[in-house]
Amino acid sequence: MILFHSPPLCYTVRMKLPEAFLNRMRHQLGGAFPAYLDAMAQSPQRALRVNTLKITPDALLALLGIQPEPCGVIPEGFFVPEGFTPGKHPLHAAGLFYMQEPSAQLPASLLDLQPGEAVLDLCAAPGGKSGQIAAYLQNTGLLVANEVVPSRATVLQRTLERLGARNAIVTSLRPDALCQALAGGFDAVLADAPCSGEGMFRREPQAVCDWSEAHVAACAGRQRAILESAALALRPGGRLVYSTCTFSPEENEQTVEAFLQAHPDFSMSGMHRLYPHTSAGEGQFAAVLHRGGIGTARTEAPNGRPVREWEAFCRDAMAYAPRQVVRLLPDGRVFLLPDRIPPAMDRLRVLNAGVLAGEIKNGRFQPAHALFLAYERTAFQSAVELDGAALSAYLAGEAIPCAVGGSGFAAVCAQGYPIGFGKLTGGMLKNHLPKGLRMR
């Protein structure tokens, strides 16, 4: 299994930055402008965030066999060696880490989250910051992760599934519609707004091609609307982090200043700017805002009812039954819900709520891949540990000869961590890895 390759040529070596953008940065940075240009001529460093829902940083780095340098942004963030490619690594499939640009690790950390809180990630795809929020909440409380673009919302859903988030609801709605429906529903809101992407020029050449003064102005207008919506969702006394991965003052300081002038009940406790020449990563802006007053997030405990097919599966295949409330949908899908849900959840376009445990077909419960990624190996009565050629064959979707006794559903593990499941029968492990996740 190839985990390393030659590093790519830095994009800025091959692509000229727009002159209008350079003039902006020259004016904005003053004497620091040459240092910025020097940094942009360097290849970007890649980093991972350890998923502390599943593993500690020391334990993961020992399993990966690397000794990377800390990013210095959050304790669980590390630079990775040149050429490190995680996509086909079984521990990536197990959700033990997420490849995340270093400065992108900042905004979620500024929310100062506590377990049990209700949190909204308003512009959440592809899911790195949502996964970070889920880790801070330690699978308690509620995370609503929203993405307006359906295809990106699907990516968001898969990311949170891989990372093992049990307390997340994934929605795909316009920010204004979602926040009106869930007004006052959250202790904390992250509005990581779509932007002109100036902080991603080294990594994404398309962002350079798309840049223009008009694009900056259009993004600023959209961001002000998103920030208005985010404020509506926040309870009195709550925290709001507004962030972008761009440098333009129109999209950053000016947007925040206009918002504060229009909302005297909000105050700012901090503003952060990261540039490639001053910190780890590509660049980030973040402002921490607080809403005055005292209030309680508008959430409620979910309702459910016994589902006998699920209970039978738990007796046969689970070492213990998950404590979450069970919800059976009319189409036969069975979900294990978060501790708290918005009162309006049943009226929203919800793609996923909590853990998709499986579905009932022909009177029998069929487990879902998400169930085996949401829980540790000890949650299942049977587990098959694979490595080497057998592990590669499983990840490719093949059936595996198996000496493990017994029959029925079993977690499939790599180095002790579930990466999926299969069904034991007649000395074989029938592969149940979803086709879209198979690696050939």
KEROLO-849146 format. One record per residue: residue in three letters; x negated, y negated, z negated of N, C-alpha, C, O in turn. Coordinates in steps of 0.001 Angstrom, whole numbers, plus 500000, padded with zeros to 6 digits. Atoms other than C-alpha are relative to their C-alpha. Example, Ala and Ser with C-alpha at 12.3 -4.5 7.8 and 13.67 -1.06 7.14 Angstrom:
// KEROLO-849146
Ala499110501190500000487700504500492200499100498800500000498064498819499335
Ser500820501190500060486330501060492860500770498910499270500261497802499101
// end
This chain:
// KEROLO-849146
Met499156501183500000500000500000500000499115498758500000498350498552499058
Ile500872501161499863498331496767501174500563498847499180501693498410499398
Leu499570501097500852498524494029498554499236498715500282499621497655499787
Phe500807501184499747495874491627499877499751499858501509499668500846502239
His500289500268498594495222489978503228499200498712500067499008498047499049
Ser500772501226499849493188487110504617500902498786499827502015498784500352
Pro499159501174500218494486483672503497500232499250501295499345499199502147
Pro499708500746498769496216481578506187499279498670500020498898498134498978
Leu500581501330499841494732478391507568500974498963499462502170499027499744
Cys499153501050500562496050475356505700500764499293501126500166498930502138
Tyr499170500602498971498946473850507692499514498610500381499573498228501550
Thr500376501377499689497600470320507392498774499924500889498522498878501487
Val501116499973499062494485471345509326500529499996501428499895499459502336
Arg499459499821498660496731472130512280501088498988500355501495498899501513
Met498847500853499753499443469506511900499746498597499460499418498435498285
Lys500236501393500389499100465717511803501223499475499255502357499650499700
Leu498913500597500762501165463952509157500467498725500694499655498023501296
Pro499473501198499328503462461165510449499323498730499484499085498585498285
Glu500690501228500388501793457762510453500846499163499044500319498537498124
Ala499127500772500890504835456147508833499971500566498582500025499819497604
Phe500093499379501318504629458641505998498673499642499334498637499318498147
Leu501304500327500558500911458014505539499953498545499533499354498246498500
Asn499955501396500427501534454262505394500767499848498688500388499067497815
Arg499234500009501260504142454857502705499124500447498832499082499796497788
Met500811499450501087501760456969500642498811499096499678498406498987498521
Arg501108500926500230498905454492501114500462498847499096499748498434498182
His499452501082500817501112451756499667500368500505498606500153499808497614
Gln499519499452501274502511454011496924498867500374499064498958500147497858
Leu501079499477500826499221455485495707498854499022499806498092499155498848
Gly501087500961500134496848452580496253498647500682500055498343501400501007
Gly501353499452500009493325453582495268499931501499499912498875502078500168
Ala499983498548500082494383457195494738500324500664501338500331501891501436
Phe499610499430498707495366457623498402498925500921500589499280501986501094
Pro501007499062499474491978459133499483499997501334499273499773502374499893
Ala499953498742500750492267461714496694501178500852500463501074502076500539
Tyr498841499268499466495723462646497999499660500648501327499979501818501540
Leu500376499433498703494356463116501533499041501169499838499153502172500543
Asp500934498894500249491524465265500195500757501242499533500465502354499974
Ala499224498859500497494020467457498346500814500628501124500930501851501197
Met499184499475498910496216467782501438499177500765501013499729501561501772
Ala500867499263499081493232469070503404499628501375499470499012502171500179
Gln500308498712500601492924472015501027501176500960500175502327500533500267
Ser498931499008499945494875475256501300500751500022498672500125499939497615
Pro499233499990501250497713475399498754499747501277499206499507502342499774
Gln500134498836500864497385477715495782501369500613499765502369499909499626
Arg498743499291500245500036480362495259500054500417498540499030500597497881
Ala499835499692501414501470481234491904501214500896499799502094500990500655
Leu498842499206500403503861483566490165500463499544498629499702498966497854
Arg499442500183501339506138483199487176500378501370499463501135502105500097
Val499664498726500633506332486181484853501457499941499556501878498970498927
Asn498595499951500394509961487208484340500090500539498576500096501750498354
Thr500015499592501407510106487236480550501312500620499544501430501005498381
Leu498841499166500293513562488797480678499608501469499905500259502251499213
Lys500356498580499886511735492055481401498637500341499429498420501485499030
Ile501371499641500352508074491809480423499262498761499497499617497637499849
Thr500836501101500461505474489678478640498912499715501031498571500590501826
Pro501088500299499058502751487882480608498819500953499873498313501429500890
Asp501154499115500170499959490014479092500273501387500569499407501993501201
Ala499667498661499516501780493236479915500049500039501524499566500994502132
Leu499929500011498538502478492238483525498617499915500614498309500667501539
Leu501316500171499403498938491083484243499174501267499857498370501590500732
Ala500698498726500159497610494351482831500477501014501037499667501759501589
Leu499473499064499009499923496338485132499542499637501406499250500522502210
Leu500448500431498675498952494247488166498495500169500179498005500253501305
Gly501450499853499921495268494611487311499283498759500479498233498854501114
Ile500631501255499600494479490939487892499834499116498762500529499303497763
Gln500217500958501071493184488146485654500094498594500582499077497921500750
Pro499848501289499326494646485007487218499855498824499034499932498979497816
Glu500121501226500782494173481444486045501392499439499716502226499384500620
Pro498701500626500286497129479841484236500210498735500827499265497988501081
Cys499683501213499237498894477126486243499930498759499122499600497673499599
Gly499988501139500899499147474905483190501307499243499987501409498213499321
Val498691500656499981502785473980483924500902500610498934501484499893498119
Ile499289499263501033504514476665481833499124501181499586498289501621500376
Pro500891498922500459502913479452479742500059501255500846499071501986500929
Glu499843498771499230504268482204481991499694499817501487500014500693502290
Gly500353500244498608502998480658485247498512500183500247497685499701499473
Phe501402499684499715499760481868486882499731499874501497500553500260502328
Phe500482499907498628497833481284490077499654501451500304499240502196499416
Val500344498639499609497315484496492032498807499971500938498568498960501598
Pro501183499977499140494186485580493902500369499782501466501481500100501887
Glu499780500189498566493844484633497569500316501336500650499677502353500379
Gly499646498790499281495514487145499800500963500901499278501388501909499842
Phe499057499168500740497785488558497110501376499904500655501928498811500786
Thr498689499979499344501021489612498827500932500903499199500736502118499164
Pro499182499222500925503767490722496466501161500742500638501735501631500010
Gly498743499548499433506543491580498889500239501490499927501375501921499729
Lys499839498553500034505895495321498937499502500620498696499345501837498597
His500466499479501284504692495631495375501196500552499217502211499865499107
Pro498861499438500738506942497945493315500386499179498779501559499164498405
Leu499657500809501165506722495631490295500743498728500396501474498156499588
His499170501080499469508111492839492455501412500507500230502383499821499908
Ala498679499398499807510961495146493434500711500212498669501938500151498601
Ala499434499814501337511470495791489715500397498691499343501015498695498279
Gly499619501296500534511900492061489145499147499506498859499607498699498052
Leu500855500410501111508950491624486804499357498634500220498851498031499274
Phe500541501328499747507779488437488511500653499392501226501275500076502039
Tyr499442500750498883508826485765490956498917499067500520498315498316499752
Met500984500895499404506512483983493371500601498597500050501592498360500740
Gln499426501334500147507077480321492535498902498946500057497932498997499300
Glu500947501097499844505198477228493645499786499335498638500758499076497930
Pro500266500424501379503459475853490519500808498812499514501383498865498427
Ser499280501175500493505045472408490327501502500240499936502203499546499199
Ala498574499676500059508487473950490969500383500659498682501568500806498380
Gln499720499405501304508146475605487559500339498945498949500776499289497851
Leu499809501064500990508480472201485841501460499701499673501808499694498493
Pro498678500549500337512148471100486168500795500826499001501336500266498048
Ala499205499186500924513826474047484428499438499959498589500186500042497615
Ser500612500043501331511332473833481574500385498738499244500338498721498014
Leu499645501266500637512452470245480894501416499995499426501794499053498729
Leu498635499931500517516017471343480083500045500288498504501071500068497861
Asp500085499712501436514868472413476593501149500909499564501911500580498654
Leu498856499113500196517268475351476624499869500839498740498774501169498285
Gln499912499110501145518401477413473671500907501172500364501884500984501089
Pro499111498865499729519893480939473813501444499683499604501711499033498594
Gly498584500188500272523661480916473974500620498793500666501840498639500626
Glu499452501195499379524024477638475884500615500313501366500346501350501973
Ala499410499928498664526056477095479040499248499038500902499131497854500590
Val500888500767499133523899475874481940500488500096501440500915501159501890
Leu499673500049498575524647474816485518498743499673500793498081498670500526
Asp501014500302498991522046475028488296500764499679501271501261500575501953
Leu499032500466499007523868472950490874499578500279501434500435500522502284
Cys500519499773498637521629473429493964498953501106499880497755500822499900
Ala500823498967500634520186476807493089499155500867500932498145501412500486
Ala500750499085499131518959478741496163498574499468500212498359498256500257
Pro499885498544499904516681480576496601500096500741498668500273501959498659
Gly499748499365501279516915481238492856498865500003499006499021500526497903
Gly501129499988500918513502480680491302500289499270498701499983499770497619
Lys499693500774501205514694477982488907501144500641499223501144500609497992
Ser498920499293500691517894479911488138499453501186499205499863501421498068
Gly500609498891500717515814482949487229499237499535498778499231500210497748
Gln500726500584501132513684480753484985500980499608498889500706499832497710
Ile498970500348500977516831479431483273500530501250499311500693501260498091
Ala499513498756500585518119482978482764499014500548498980499413501068497938
Ala501018499523500937514823483882481110500011499181498712499877499737497622
Tyr499937500841501202515055480913478740501227500353499152501156500338497923
Leu498784499651500729518614481928477810499965501417499451500785501771498604
Gln500141498619500453517495485544477281501300500796500143501682501571499266
Asn498779499275499656520686486840478921501142499754499023502027500598498883
Thr498878500402500845522941485042476420500671498789500630500152498207501584
Gly499318501178499505525444482279477010500443500152501438500946501203501835
Leu499489500031498630526210481349480600499068499210500898498578498144500524
Leu500671500711498920524371480376483754500911500035501217501242501113501711
Val499305500104498717526384479149486739498986499496501010498460498391500870
Ala500962500330498950524130479119489816500777499795501293501428500715501788
Asn499191500360498842525644477349492806499132499682501207498066499080501079
Glu500651500342498735524590477096496440501086499839501059501862500764501302
Val498913500303499082526819475457499049499883500779501303500906501113501900
Val500190499299498723525289477240502095500166501499499771499391502079499011
Pro499718498593500302526720480796502192498810500936500165498594501806499321
Ser501132499100499794523619482471503635498959499835498895498367500816498445
Arg500938500238501100521417480834500997500572500481498671499825500916497795
Ala499369499483501211523932481756498302499801501509499880499660502030498774
Thr500264498559500022523456485406499285498580500280499528498356501209498752
Val501384499857500469519692485033498805499922499739498500499252500472497772
Leu499948500318501425520349483412495419500535501175499191499976501532498154
Gln499396498861500688522553486313494397499020501161499897498902501788498844
Arg500952498884500005519923488873495372498816499715499085498301500627498439
Thr501104500353500889517200486980493507500375500253498548499614500876497808
Leu499582499825501389519158486932490257500250501471499675500014501913498550
Glu499831498555500195520050490592490711498662500668499762498530501473498839
Arg501319499383500153516390491557491140499367499635498672498697500463498055
Leu500601500451501243515363489507488120500737500496498768500272500298497646
Gly499297499397501126517949491249485960500825499040499182501020499274497990
Ala499168500957500735520106488245485006501386500607499759502087500970500704
Arg498695499428500354523176489529483157501049498922499742502245499215499738
Asn499084501056500443524716486167482242500301498981501087500773497885500783
Ala499880500981498917524875484503485678501277500196500809501681501318501113
Ile498912500043499025527852483541487795499483499255501216499006498127501094
Val500477500615498762526945482790491416501200499490500776502130500245501063
Thr498922500618499248529203480373493284499452499368501271498252499125501395
Ser500379500670498756529179478807496742501052498946500306502000499180501057
Leu499046501100499888530989475479496551499262498684500184498090498570499826
Arg500547501347499974530384471824497315499794499523498567500629499804497707
Pro500234500457501378528865470184494227501173499215499414501511499402498245
Asp498899500790500546531769467729493889501181500878499615501788500671498564
Ala498872499113500299534414470476494047499713500853498771500579501020497913
Leu500353499152501145532572472711491585500032499201498700500596499653497704
Cys500118500775501236531882469953489061501336499413499558501568499238498361
Gln498655500418500380535436468645489181500748501141499321501451500923498335
Ala499320498850500591536714472153488435499443500354498628500169500864497775
Leu500667499600501240534192472637485605499558498782499187498541498833498496
Ala500377501245500676534120469098484195499794500229498503500628500843497837
Gly500313499878501411532472468943480769499681501412499556499714501703498360
Gly500153498589500331531689472654480936498618500453499592498435501633499290
Phe501371499530500149527930472669480355499211499184498981499355497966498868
Asp500934500634500922525370471941477683498833499360500745498277498365500281
Ala501134500491499221522699471361480339500272500248501474500893501243501844
Val499834499901498545522660470782484113498661499711500660497974498753500303
Leu501150500262499136519810471063486597500518499630501376501245500402502002
Ala499664500442498645520288469064489800498694499872500770498121498786500857
Asp501212499982499175517303470056491948500442499743501433500688500673502201
Ala499271500415498804518569468121494917499230500268501285498004500162501302
Pro500642499932498682517862468806498602499366498657500324499931497605500022
Cys500754501243499812515290466260499732499239500045501321499358500996502093
Ser500778500084498762512971465176502531498776500905499987498099501025501008
Gly501013498948500050510431467768501351498568499548500185497736500321500662
Glu501376500479499830507314465603501341499010500800499162497832500901499505
Gly500864499184500835505941467780498577499787501408500512499116502207499858
Met500177498654499441506111470856500807499273499974501337499257500981502044
Phe500616500122498684504166469580503821498889501019500217498722501503501336
Arg501095499042499809501190471900503185500534501405500264499871502206500923
Arg499468498639499913503438474966503032500997500182501140501097501271501705
Glu498916499866499034506250474237505476499823498968501119500244497821500965
Pro500215500954498908505252472633508792501286499433500559501287498330501106
Gln498738500529499496508913472277509728500416498746499255501057497861499823
Ala499677501191500786509281469757506902499309498768500573499861497669500530
Val500717501107499359506667467598508653500742499567501265500917498375501517
Cys499284500308498753508553467829511948501316499287499724501731498429500504
Asp498686500566500308511847466899510256499923498615499368500930497910499304
Trp500102501244500774510493463875508385500217498762500866499741498689501999
Ser499855501329499399511572460349509305500524499070498927501023499514497893
Glu499445500981500935512535457142507548501507500203499861502060500081498768
Ala498550499781500040516146457871508476500352501229499178501352501238498460
His499753498781500776515924461351506984499868499716498505500664500215497710
Val500167500388501405514636459891503696501245499273499506501754499568498425
Ala498823500771500395517549457440503603501238500895499878502035500736498953
Ala498848499100500055520093460173504360499931500897498774500945501143498121
Cys500162499154501192518671462403501631500342499212498738501009499734497846
Ala499730500822501178518838459557499111501500499824499789501980499898498658
Gly498550500125500124522527459025499854500641501275499498501515501235498632
Arg499456498712500440523281462727499452499640500275498534500451500810497778
Gln500443499742501374521271462891496227500802499199498985501102499698497901
Arg499208500798500929523210460067494618501369500628499778501895500599498666
Ala498708499325500139526447461936495309499863501258499148500730501545498323
Ile500225498793500789525004465150493861499812499654498528500336500345497654
Leu500233500398501386523841463343490727501303499559499332501511499827498148
Glu498680500361500532527331461877490265500776501256499608501383501304498538
Ser499297498752500293528792465382490433499400500686498783500128501172497917
Ala500669499338501117526200466772488032500401499369498673500610500072497684
Ala499619500695501231527088464123485453501391500402499547501643500516498348
Leu498630499613500327530752465128485614500048501353499296500901501574498437
Ala499996498652500567529896468733484700499429500058498593499615501053497892
Leu500721499980501268527916467763481602500903499563498842501651498593498964
Arg499250500393501204529496467640478141499350498790499343498163498545499559
Pro500626501058500802528968464606475885498911500582499101499122501595498434
Gly501131499514500772525591465029474202499115500973500743498135501464500183
Gly500762499020499236524269467276476969498796499400500704498596498185500691
Arg501227500406499298521018467155479005500128500286501485500679501305501902
Leu499975499886498542520645466627482730498598499742500534497996498710500238
Val501282500191499331517440467120484725500268499836501487500845500707502137
Tyr499926500260498558517345465551488174498600500154500565497652499570500040
Ser501333499747499448514471466745490364500043500104501508501076500417502099
Thr500206499800498569513153466776493923498573500477500211497750500423499298
Cys501376499656499639510062468062495701499500499020501060498846499407502029
Thr500415501027499063509469464777497491499392498826499239499459498781498010
Phe500714501104500628507552461547496827500679498650500150500311497709499447
Ser499461501321499666509739458745498194500758499406498810501590500085498209
Pro499278500645501111510943456256495553501504499926500232502275499964499274
Glu498562500052499728514322456023497335500719501238499482501850501159499001
Glu499381498745500411514985459663496510499760500311498522500389501211497965
Asn500393499689501370513458459552493039500372498873499039501498498829498542
Glu499751501040500987513135456468490825501225499150500336502018498824499454
Gln498879500872499645515631454393492778501346500698499828502331500076499430
Thr498765499234500214518245457144492693500347500060498521501506499883498144
Val499761499928501443517833457526488933500404498640499449501323498551498634
Glu499672501345500480517888453761488337501431499619500358502147499057499530
Ala498629500312499587521110453365490327501002500792499170502051500271498790
Phe499103499174500814522686456229488405500136499436498588501249499344498069
Leu499955500515501364521748454771484998500760498680499918501447498415498931
Gln499252501251499988523134451382485952501503500245500080502296499501499502
Ala498577499687499840526442452998486918500559500812498844501776500940498709
His499565499119501098526556455246483820499325499569498698498314500151498308
Pro500621500482501238525802453333480614500018501022498874499305500839497887
Asp500001498967501035526601456453478558498823500960500160498656501868499345
Phe501185499172499786523426458055479966498742499196499696498695497983499898
Ser501318500588500218519837457364478957498945500963500521499212502150500708
Met501094499169499502516491458638480210498937500154498915498521499173498299
Ser501024499744501012513969460290477884498646500326500601497654500406499876
Gly501288499691499392511265461116480406500087500056501503501124500403502067
Met500098499935498543510136460886484024498636500579500342497621500174499775
His501230499281499671507521463127485618499780499951501503500707500156502286
Arg500399499955498592505655462846488925498762500877500124497747500626499475
Leu501144499147499718503361465587490154499614499822501464500465499886502351
Tyr500547500091498646501132465094493219498972501119500188498456501648499203
Pro501023498964499775498780467614494865498630499630499436497849500516499086
His501324500410500469495784465542493739499959499754498489498889499479497947
Thr499980500273501440496899465114490101500397501198499157500241501167497937
Ser499492498878500784498317468494489097500061501246500855499784501213502054
Ala499852498743499272498893472096490046501181499906500969502200499285500664
Gly498883499890499090501044472722493070500096498880501020499155498114501229
Glu499803500852498831502502470679495888500554498634499665500262497662500362
Gly499411501282500352504427467938494165501414500153499493502167501000499975
Gln498675499918500599507529467355492085500309498683499315499426498022498768
Phe499492501089500810509624464580490631501088500559499101501886501390499533
Ala498941499566500909511809465123487571500271498911498983499348498316498428
Ala499564500948501020513789462834485296500932500721499036501815501469499456
Val499186499375501045515333463952481993500992498965499487500598497932498947
Leu498931500916500365518674462281481285500867500616498900501059501831498850
His499145499537501091520908462511478227501323499240500037501351498027500246
Arg498686500635500092524622461836477969500309499738498535500153500625497696
Gly499682500352501373525682460023474825501238500725499498502029501267500270
Gly498829499398500610528232461342472393499731501392499485498607501890499536
Ile500059498636500516528948464711470868501167500774500586502305500307500552
Gly498939499200499415530904467450472571499637501460500045498531501846499667
Thr500194498553499887531270471168473187500262500421501437501225499969502057
Ala499818499513498633530870472928476510501324500734500133501699501519499263
Arg498685499402499771534204474006477950499844501379500623499915501542501841
Thr500061498604499565533775477755478156500823500832499030501228500354497970
Glu499204499111500842535638480730476719499477501420500109498787501772501066
Ala500368498586499948535081484369475893500822500688501083502020500428501199
Pro499250499343498921536037486584478849500938501070499469500731501633498394
Asn499060498924500316538942488992478778499723501192500905499313501026502053
Gly500149498776499218538737492574479960500917501069499455501684500834498520
Arg499226498860500483540344495943479515499228501267500299498359501265501172
Pro500753498760499762539111499524479355500146500476501447501214500373502051
Val500011499401498660538158501114482671499499501420499827498307501641499616
Arg500350498625500384538197504857482201498913500595500877498099501382500394
Glu501043499465499120536035505628485239498619499489499578497637500231499612
Trp501260500557500493533330503295483930499605500668498684498436500997498486
Glu500289499367501284533592504795480448499504501430500195498620501887499472
Ala500471498641499705533193508284481911498575499983500516497769500837500148
Phe501371500125499497530079507165483790499040499722498853497955500301498799
Cys500869500309501134528637505697480591499708501254499175498578501461498733
Arg500219498755500762529130509015478802499054500937500728498245501621500101
Asp500796499049499219527488510937481623498589499503500304497659500306500371
Ala501260500496499444524638508618482670499287498959499152498087498752499336
Met500607501062500784524005505856480122499630500513498611500358501304498012
Ala500389499669501373522107506239476861500830499209499006501024499636497867
Tyr499075500795500807524354503495475494500836499159500951500393498841502055
Ala499123500802499163527253501495476867499660498527499835499621498047498702
Pro500247501441500111526418497843477662501144499319499253502303499716499372
Arg499021500637500876528199495494475267500887498993500731501854498505500146
Gln499238501035499312529552493127477944501435500417500263501755501602500368
Val498610499777499641533239492749478670500073500523501434499369500031502316
Val499867499353498692534288494904481637501189499399500735502269499247500164
Arg498925500550499173536349493413484468500112500831501276499151500943502037
Leu499714499235498786537918495586487188500768499112500964501826498586500620
Leu499332500800498980538822493729490384500937500862500834500781502082500872
Pro499060499218499178541673494754492712499330500834501087499868501865501492
Asp500675499242498947539138495907495337499183501171499457498510501859500226
Gly500683498861500587537685498455492894498636499693499413498038500561498777
Arg501300500340500572534508496593491928500124499782498489501126499265497995
Val500037500122501451533553496660488256498841499087499616497695499345499986
Phe501014500951500440531676493725486687499881500018498485500864500219497771
Leu500272500206501419530055493322483269499764498502499830498751497979500294
Leu499957501449499983530783489687482458499039499368498995498653500005498015
Pro500798500736500981528630487041480721500762499804498693501969500038498625
Asp499376500245501303529300486167477081501066498912500075502076498966499373
Arg499098501141499876531029482954478137500287499776501480499423500004502327
Ile499648500302498614532859481990481306500769498690500049501387498308499055
Pro499179501201499856534428478778482635501478500386500063501815501406500663
Pro498568499684499914538224478690482181500507500070501433501459500795501722
Ala499524500058498611538573477948485905499350501050500898499524500985502115
Met500770499089499156536406480882487094500863500736501022500442500923502164
Asp499155499222499092539301482809488633500497499171501176501030499726502137
Arg499551500862498895540082479792490854498846499561500892499052498824501856
Leu501169500413499245536542479391492184499576501070500993499981502228500894
Arg500585499032499069534710481019495066498771500617499333497662500091499426
Val501044499325500768532659483423492967499460501168500807500219502035501240
Leu500637498895499293530175485717494682499617501125499054499645502298499424
Asn500416498994500973529020487484491548500205499440498602499977498254498366
Ala499796500418501388529856487349487843499378501036499082499879502155498972
Gly500682499053500874527459488962485390499277501066500797498481500755501683
Val500652498867499330526358492406486546501034500786500777502035501228500214
Leu499173499084499221527984494287489404499605501411499605498572501919500041
Ala500329498659500497528089497676487679500212501059501067499477502046501122
Gly499711499021498951529584499517490637501419499828500489502013498762500332
Glu498630500046499520532918500350492201500641501375499878499965502403499826
Ile499239498758500124535633502946491913500469500425501386501183499694502072
Lys499610499430498715536069505148494980500590501376499764499976502239499137
Asn499331498699500116538531508010495142500039500483498553499858501666498267
Gly499838499642501392538974507903491401498714500233499239498754500623498072
Arg501280499792500678535249508110490602499178498725500054499262497949501006
Phe500840501190500073532794505446489544498698500240500738498008501231500498
Gln501262499951499269529891504799491932499141498818499549499523497671499777
Pro500804501111500525527088502754490328499398499157501108499268499602502249
Ala500624500939499076525493499738492005498532499825499648498116500035498509
His501429500267500188521823498906492468499770498981498880498821499113498107
Ala500175501057500991522279495821490270500013500528498575499316499994497712
Leu499923499446501353523145497936487237498646500489499522498295500306498356
Phe501271499391500396519760499653487249498884498957499884497872499206499230
Leu500975501070500166517849496371487601500311499122498792499445498385498320
Ala499592500855501106519798494713484786499608500564498642499617499841497646
Tyr500270499356501289518793497199482087498674500744500040498195501147501101
Glu501285499317500112515604498796480839500175501502500178501290502022500136
Arg499986498565499742514676502417481474500721500776498903501395501765499190
Thr499407499260501110515855503492477999501520499918499958502148500616499163
Ala498545500103499961519431502471478831500641501173500738501853501373500652
Phe499473498925499162519785505503481136499564501360499459498441501526498982
Gln500315498668500509519931509143480170498907500680500808498062501378500248
Ser500991499356499135517859510266483155499207498935500749499754497922501184
Ala500863500902499244514908508547484801498932500819500701498427501805500163
Val501027499343499202512477509599487512498878498993500217499108497920500775
Glu501165500854499813508988508069487483499300500403501293498952501568501484
Leu500646499724498714507439507772490947498744499145500143498664498036499615
Asp501184500775499630504024506680492183499460500542501311499963501539501829
Gly500659499524498794501822507057495229500931500174501178501783499326501444
Ala499226499750498786503358508592498329501486500141499720502315499718500525
Ala498585499828500343506603509503496561500672498655499786501814498458500201
Leu499444501338500218507133505893495485500173499268501330501200498627501554
Ser499888500635498682506424504617499012501160500592500789501874499874501489
Ala498896499354499291508872507170500393501348499534499465502283499311500233
Tyr498744500493500573511571506064497969500293498584500483501415498284500891
Leu499804501383499570511049502392498837500335499906501482500903498909501929
Ala499647499952498581511389503375502503501387500581500238501861500627501373
Gly498642499482499871514791504925501781500117501496500165501192501997500496
Glu499990498554499773513839508593501952500449500761498756500315500274497634
Ala499720499074501103515104511485499822498677500574499504497740500751500283
Ile501260499598500612512447512752497414500152501357499326501055501527498507
Pro500015498769500799511718516325496263499690499653498555498791498855498288
Cys500117500420501397512023516147492490500059501200499079500971502023499166
Ala500065498886500953511038518553489731500759499711498722500878500583497862
Val499244500338501202513076516701487112501271500833499954502006500921500938
Gly498822499161500126515774518982485788501285499202499904501265497978499773
Gly498708500641500139519472518252485619500547499500501319499967499716502383
Ser499350500558498819521801516522488020500674498700499609500792498372498428
Gly499316501254500251523599513235488389499114498802500275497991498940500762
Phe500702501243499701522526509623488648498841499783499039498928500077497846
Ala501197500245500799519071508631487449499346498705500441499337498367501625
Ala500809501176499681517063505442487245498707500453500646498105501441500225
Val501297499735499369514041505428489558499051498898499529499334497709499679
Cys500898500944500654511061503800487860498612500001500631498143501012501153
Ala501408500151499650507627502489488776499298499407498790499635498313498337
Gln500749500417501188505211502199485869500932499671498832500677498758498047
Gly499087500119501118508144502524483493501145499025500179501959498868499269
Tyr498972501020499792510407499856485046500910500397501161500420500746502235
Pro499079499607498929513565500597487076499864499122501245499786497896501162
Ile499999500702498711513404499679490757501246500350500821501436499831501921
Gly498807499561499302516682501344491738500506501282499367500231501571498202
Phe499487498741500536518452504656491365500180501013501112500116500692502298
Gly499727498903499082519128507973492982500889501013499315501274500834498159
Lys499162498945500573521180511110492441499273501326500107498896501764501194
Leu500685498715500066519579514348491337500964501117500362502064501216499818
Thr499196498844499626520909517462493007499131501012500736498451500662501700
Gly500718498918499315519341520791493984498522499752500181497972500086501231
Gly501435500234499890515763519732493285499617498821500877498440498645501191
Met500267501180499189516079516570495370500567498758499316501531498824498553
Leu499485501291500439516540512926494543500570499301501225499828498848502096
Lys499350500699498895519090511445496930499820498503499813500078497972498733
Asn500384501410500098518085507861497692501238499090500068502054499210500983
His498918500981500001520535505063496786499483498571500058500199497640499689
Leu500521501347499828518268502100497473500740499329501153500803499895502245
Pro499247500676498919520329499551499494499137499842501258497935499592501169
Lys500735500040498740519345499498503157499245498684500190498138498678500729
Gly500641501287499821518532495796503094498754499809499169498003498864499405
Leu501170500115500875515869496369500410498932501017500323497894501053499662
Arg500969498937499690514062499272502039498778499433500717498881498488501499
Met501288500477499463510399498824503011499404501090500866499041502158500372
Arg500585499006499083509119500644506066498738499454500619498097500137501419
// end
